[in-house]
Amino acid sequence: MKLVKNIAILFLFVPLLVIVSCDDGLVEINENPNGVESSVVDPNLLISSVMTGLATSTTSRGYAGDTGAGAQYTQKDSWSSNRYDWETGSIWNSNYGLLRTNKVAYERAVELGLPFHEGVTLILKSMLFGNLTDYYGDIPYTQALQGNDLEGERPAYDTQETVYKGIIADLETASGLLGASSYEGVIADQDVFYGGDASKWQKLANSLALRYYMRLSEKLPAYAEAGVTSTLAKPLISEIDDELVLSYIGGIDSQSWPNSGQFGTASDFYRVKPCTTITDKLKELEDPRIAVWFAPVAVPTKVVPAAEVPGGGDIAEEDGIRYINEETLAANNYAIYSPATYAADVQADKKLIDTSSVYVGLPVAVSSIDPYEYNLNAEGSRGGTNAYVSRMNEIFNQKDDGGNLLKSRLFSFAELSFLKAEAAIRGWGSDAEGNYLAGIQASFDAWGISDDYATYITNPGVVFDGTLEIVMEQKWIANMFNGDEAYMDWRRTGLPDLSAGPFAREDVMPLRFIYPSDELDNNSANNSVGAASLEETSYGSTDPDDSPYSRPWIVQGVSNPW
């Protein structure tokens, strides 16, 4: 199995020759008087900007975004409460901006008779609209990019069902467009994902259709089953070299991993900490990916008898180890961290001590204010200076190319394998175990630890047991840093069983982003129709209708995730 090639993000610097205005919602499209007219622009020059914008925003949400969309892979340890106090996120304006650029590229492709570019822009359109409807529910879709053609009217909202089915239809059209053996007008260097390889784009189109059919598995099971079974017969991503990725090569800020700290302040990197949701699971499964993603804690903590504490006090450090007198735990209102009891201990106002000898994560919503004091951090300063909680592995600080590991992973071979395993468990495909194991293998290969695979799959909790739970757990681990997919899988299946944390806004995790204020101000009539489609829940009583805890169509009438 080949390792994915290292594709540089060189085209972040290609000028965006057609610039669109976001100042007036989705209505007006303005042309840059200093750039090339949209009627003559080369679509090659536009699609690279759309690709890089999509890739970098996806990784930012999955790694260090304050929205919590990272599905509990990381937490921030200062100036962040990690409360799941979701608002709009930044995805609305950024995605619609990219969609407008992509529309110009699509129209030029049609005008010039370039089916390769037409197919690629349909795929990019599907991914961008997919993000939007995933997070918001009903959105402007069929009228969203018509601009002045609306003659002053504001774009109407389409139902979430319409958007999902439109996405799938576009992907199937794209697959047909990308089935030829050769194409004219392709500038391979401008295709920062696949270098102009149409066969890989076709596999991606089909694989994305599989993703979105499965997205509807709980809401529209019969529709999903028919789509999944037909799509499984088409060319799909079949190896790591087919993955949709973009490498972060470092050197300058725009080519570096989010929050790397190399071009801002050191605290940008140090504030991001591993979350105990993932570290606890990796330790339980003896998963070697933990050493790739996280750094050992700088100062381990041991709770010991009084006689073993240097100097005989309650707490002391010696030779890089901190010792705490076990006989004074109760008097100091301390509790030793345990995944099963930590929330109750925090709510009882106890201070947690994590005695993990190697990897210490930051629990979800562990503080009502800021979590920088977690694990008895005596420094009392913010900016990630807690020596008693692990940091991210230094590769994410991007002082070099990260050993070719740092990639925006938008669609991996691991994800495709787990989708096929899930389909088989549901009776919609075959070889659940083989695809499950292929998913694990692909993740290990991608992170450079192929030699550990054979041992890992024999570990308790990893051996295939035929359940959806084990498939979704491994898919969640493999989706590390693709927080969008990890979160959408959780919302669809309730797996893995993620807790919002003791100081979260509500007792459950939210289901969506709320609409941005610009839409309420500038497109209020249509926005009110979209908001009215949401189903109020007991958790959204403080902000009915347009609430993070209201159910969009896709989770109405289903039991998951709560």
N, C-alpha and C positions, 0 to 999 in steps of 0.2 A: 504494500500500500504506500503510495507516494505521499511525501509531505507536501503540504500546500506551498506554492511558490510565494516568495516575499514580494508583494506588490507595494511599491512606494506610494505614499499619498502626495505625489508631486503635483497633482492637478487641483489641489486646494488653491493654487495660485493662478490657475487659468482665469482670466477676467470673465466675470459673468456679463456677457455682452448685452443681454436683455435684462433690465432691472425693473422689478415690479414694486409698486408701492403697497405697503401694509397699513397705511394711515387710515384708509377708509374701508376697513373690513375686506369683503370679498368682491367688491363691486368694480373698482377701477383698475385698469392695467395701464401703467405709464411706461413709455419707452425712454431709454436713456439717450439724450441728444448727443452725447459724446461717444456713444458706442455704435455698434452696427445695428441697422434696422432689423426688426424681427422678420421682415419679409425676405431678407437675404442672408440671415445668419446661418452658419453651418451647424446642424444639430449635434455633430460630434463635440463641439465646444461647449454645449449646454449640458449634455448628459453627464459629463464628468463632474460638473459642479453639483448636480443633483445626487449623484452617487456618493460623493464625499460628504455632503451635508447629511444625507440619510445615515451613513455609517457612523459619523462622529456623534450625532445626537443620540443614536441608539446606545452606544457605549457609555455615554455620559449618564443616561438614565439608569443603566444597569450597574454602574460602578459606584458613583458617588452622588447621585441625585438626591435632593432632599425630599422628593415625593415618596420615597419608600418603594418605588417600582422595582427595585433591585431584588425583591422577593427574599429579603433577609440574608443576603450574602455579606453586606457591609453595614456598618452604622457610623455615624459621625460622633466624635467624642467631645466637641465643644461648640458652643453657639448653635447647637441643634438638639432638639428634644426627642427626635425620632418617634413622635407621637402618632404618626399617621394622620396628621391634621392636614389632609389633602385640600388643595385648592385647584387652580387650573393647570398647573404645570406649564411648561413653555412649548409644548408640542403643537398647539393650535396654530400660532403665527408662523412658526418655523416650517411646519409641514405644508401649510397652504402657500407659503412663499415658494417652496421647492416645487409644489404642484403647478404653480403658474409658469415657472421656468420650464418645467417638464412639458407643459401643454404646448408652448412655443416650439420645443424640439419635436414633439409629436406632429404638429401641424406641418412643419417643414419637411419631416420625413414622408408624410403622405403626399405633399405637394411635389416633392422630388422623386417620388417612387422608390423609397428606400425601405423595404420591408424589414430589414434587420433593425434599423433604428425605430421603426414603428413598433415592432415587438418588444424591444428593450424599454421604450418609454411606457408601454402598457404595463409592463411588469413593475417599473418604478412607481407608476401611478397607483397600482394595486397595493403596493407596500405602504405608500404614504397615506392613502385613504384607509387602509387597514388599521394603521396605528390610530388614526383619528376616531374611527367608529369603535374600535376596541376600548378606548379610554373614555369616550364621551357618550356614546349611544347614537341617537339620531343626529345627523350632521348635514350641512349643505353638501350635496353630491352632484346631482345632474345639472344644477344651475350654478354650482360653486365657482366655475372658472369661465363663465360667459362674459364677465366684465361689462363693457358698455352695451353689449347685445341685450342686456336686461332693460335698457332704456330707463334707467333711474330706479328700477325696482330692486329690492333686496333679494338675495338668493333664498329660496325655500329650503326647508329641511326635508331630507328623505328619511324614511324609516331605516332602522338598523338592518332589518331583513333585506330591504332593497339594496343597501350598500354592500352587504356581504355577498349577495347573489350577483351583483354587478361586478364586484372584484373577481369572483370566480369566473364569470363570463369573459372578462378581459384577459385573464390568465390563460384560458383555453384558446382564445383568439391568438394571443401571443405565441402560444406553443405551435399553432399552425403556421404562423408567419416565420417561425425560426427553424423550420424543418428542411430547408434547402441546403445544398452542399456548398454554395458560394454566394457572395453578396457583393454588390458594388457600393462604393462610397464609405467603406469602413476604415476608420483610422484607428488601428489597434491600440496605439498608445493612449488614446482618449478614453478607452474602455478600461477604467481602473479596476474593474472586477474580474473580467474574463478575457481581456486582450483581444476582443473581437471574435471569440469562439462561439459561434451560434449554437452549437450542440450543447454547450454548457448552459447557455441561457435558456434553451428549450427544457433541459432537465430541471432548471430552477423554476420555470413557469409551472411545470407539472407538480413539482415538489411543494411549491407554495399553494397550489390548488388543494393538494392533500392536506396541508396545514389548515386551510380555511374550511374545508369540508369537515375536518375533525373539530374545528372550533365550534361547529354547529351540532356536535354529536349528542349533546344533552337536550338542546332546544328542538332540533328537527332531526331526530334519529333516522327516520326513513330516508329523508333527503340526503343526509350525511352518508348513510350506508351505500346508497346507490352511487354517490359521487366518489367515495373512497374506493369501492370495488372497481369502478371503471378507471380511476386514476392509477391504481396500482399496476395496471397493465401497460402503462405508458413509460417512456424513458424518464428515470428519476435520478437524482444525485446518488452515485454509487460508490464513491470513494472520496477521500479527503481532498483530492485535487479538484473536485467538483464544487467544493464549499463556496458559499458567498461570504468572502472575508476581505478585509482591507488591513494591511499591516501599518502599525505605527513605527516609523523608522527613527524617530527622535531628531535631535539637531536643532529644531526650532519648535516653538509652542504649538503651532497648528499641526505639526506632524507627530506630536507626542501624546502619550496616554493622558487621559483627563486627570487633573489634580496631581500631576507628576511632581510639581514643586521646583522643577528646573528653571522655570521662566516666571515664577511668581515668588511666593515665600515658601520656606520649608514647611510651614504649617499646612499648606495646601495638601501636601502628601501625608503628613503625620496625623492629620485630623481623621483620615479614613481608617477605620479599624475593622478587623474581621468581626462578624456577628456570631454569637454563640449558636444560633440556629444551625449554621453550616459547620462551625468548628466542632460542636458536640456530635453531630452526625458523622463527620469525617473521622473523628477519634473512635466513635463506636464501631465503625466499619473498618478500622485500620486502613484508611484510604490514603495512599501516598500523595495524592494531589494536594494535601494539606501543606506539605513542605514546599510545593511549587508556588502556592498562592500566598502563604502567610509566613511571617518571621517568628522565630522563637521569642518568647517574652524576655525582655532584657534582664529583669530581676524576678526570678521565680519566688513563690511564697510557700513556706512550710509552717504548718501549725504543729507545735511540738510541746512536750512537757516543759514545765518551767525551768528545769535544770539544764535544758538544752538551748535556752535562749541566751545568746552572748550578753554578758553583763548582768543577767538575772532580772531584766525588766519585763515589761509586757510585750515589747516589740523592738527588734534590732536587726540591722543588716551586717553581714560579714561575708567576705569573699564572693560578693555578687548574689547572695541569697538573703531573703528576708525571712526572719523567724518570728512567729507570734505565739505567745503563751496560751496554750489551750485552756488553762484554768481560768483565764480572764475573759473568755469569749462572751459569756452571759453577762458579766458585769459591764462590759463595754457595748453591749447590744449588737454583737457581731454574729453573723451566720455564715457558714461555709456554703458557697454556691453549689446548687444542685439544679439541674434542669427541671426536676419535678416540683421543687419547692420555692424556686427563686422569686416568682411573682408574689406568692403569699408572704414571703419574708420581706420583700420590699414594701409591700402594702402595710406590713406590721412595723415599718420604720426601722428595720434592721439594716445594718451596713454589711454588705456582702464581701466575703473574702474568697477569692478563687485560687485554689491550691493546685491547679493544673501545672505540671512541671515544665511543659514545653509551650503549648499554645493556649493563650488566654484570650477569649473573645469578649465582646461587649454585648450584654443581653439587650433584647429589644425593649425600647421604651423603659429603660431602667431608672430614669430620673424624671422628676416633674419639672426640672429646670434645665440643667446641663449635666451630661454624664461624665465630665472630665475628671471627677473625683472617684470614679469607680475603682474598686479594689484597693481602697484606702490609699489613694494617691496623695502623698504628703506634700508634693510640690505646690499644689494649689494654684497652678497657672494653666491658662488655656493654650491652645495652639498645638495640641497633640503631644505634650511633654510627659504623658503618663508612662512611666517605665514599667508599670505592673500589668499592662495590657499589651498584647502583641500588636505589631504593626503589619502592614501589608509587606509582602516580599519586596526586597529592594529593586527587583526588576521593574516594578510598577512606578518607580521613581524615574525611570527612563533616562539613565545617564548614558545609555548606548541604545542599541536596537532591541534590548530586552531579550537577547538570545533568540530572536525570531519567534517569540511566543506571544507578543502583544499584538493582537488583531481584533478588529471589530468583527465579531462573529454573528453575522446577520442570519445565516442559515447554514447549519453544520451537517455533516454526514451523520454525526451522532443523533441530532434531532430527527433526521429522516428515518434512521434505524428504529428509534423509539416510537415514532409514529406508526411504523409498520408493525412493531411488536404490539402496540395498543390495538391496532386494527385486527390483528390476529386474535387477541384476547376477546374482543367484542364479537368475533365470528365473522369479520368482514375481510379477513386475509388469512395468511398462513405463516407458520414457523415463528411463533412468538418468542421462543427461547433463542433461536438463532439470531433474530433481529435484536433482541435485548442484549445479547453478548456482543454483537457487532457495534451497538451503540456505546457500550463501555470501552471496547477496544478503540473505537474512533476517538473518544475523549482522551484516553491514555496516549494515543499516538500524537494527538494535537498538542498535548502539553509535555511531550518529550519523555514519557516514562513507560514506553512500550514494554520494557523488560519486566515491569511489575504486574502486568495484566494477568498472567497465568495464575499467580498466587492469589491475587485479589479476588478473582471470581469464585474462589473456593471459601472465602471468608464467610462466617455466619452473618446473615443479613444481606448478603450479596447473591448467594446461590439462588438461581431462578426458582420461584415457587408457583409460577403460573398466575399470579395476581396482578391486577392493575396497580395496586399500591407499590409493589417493588419496581415496576417499570417507571412509574411517575417519579418515584424517589430518585432513581438513577438519572432520569431525564432532567430532573431539577438540579442535581449536582453537575451534570454535564453542561447545562445551560448557564453555568457561572458567567456572569457579566453580560448575559443577554436577559436582562431583567424583564423586558417586555414579554417574552415568551414564557418565562418562569411564572410571572404573575398571571398571565392569561390562562395558563394551564391550571394554576391553583383556583382561579375563579370558576373555571369550567368543571373541574373534578373535585375540588376541595382537598387536593393532594399536592404536596404533603400537608399535614395538618399544622398550619402556621397560626401562631398566636399573635395578637396585636401588641401584647405586653402590658405590664401593670399600670403604666402611666399613659397609655394611648388615649386618644380622644374618646373612643368607645371601646366596648369589650370585644369587638370584632374588627377585622380589617375592612377598609372601604372597598367599594365596587367600581368606582369610576372617578374621573375628574369632573369638576363643575365647569360650566361654560365660562369663557373669559368675559370680563366686564365690557370689552368692546362690542361683543355680540349683544349683550343686554342693552347697551346704549344705542347701537347703530342698526341693529336688526331685530328689534325687540318683538315685533309681531310674529315673525317666523321662529325666533328663539323660544317664544312662549309655547308654540306648538310642540317644539322638540322637548321642552321641559315637561309639558303635560303628558308626554308619552311615558315618563318615568313612573315607577311604582314606589310610593312612599313606604318606608319601613319604620319600625319603632326606633331605630338608631338615628334616623334623620329628622326627628321631630323638631329640632332647633332650626332647621333650614329645609322645610318641606319642598317637594318637587325636585329642584336642582340641588341635590345633596350628594356628597360622596357616598352616602349610604342608601341612596335610592337605587332601585333595580332597573337597569336598562332592559330592553326587550330580551336580550340573549339570556338573561337569568330570571326572567319572569316565568313563574309556573314550574320551576325546577327546584330541586332540593339543595343544590350546591350553590355556593360554597358554605353558606350558613342559612 
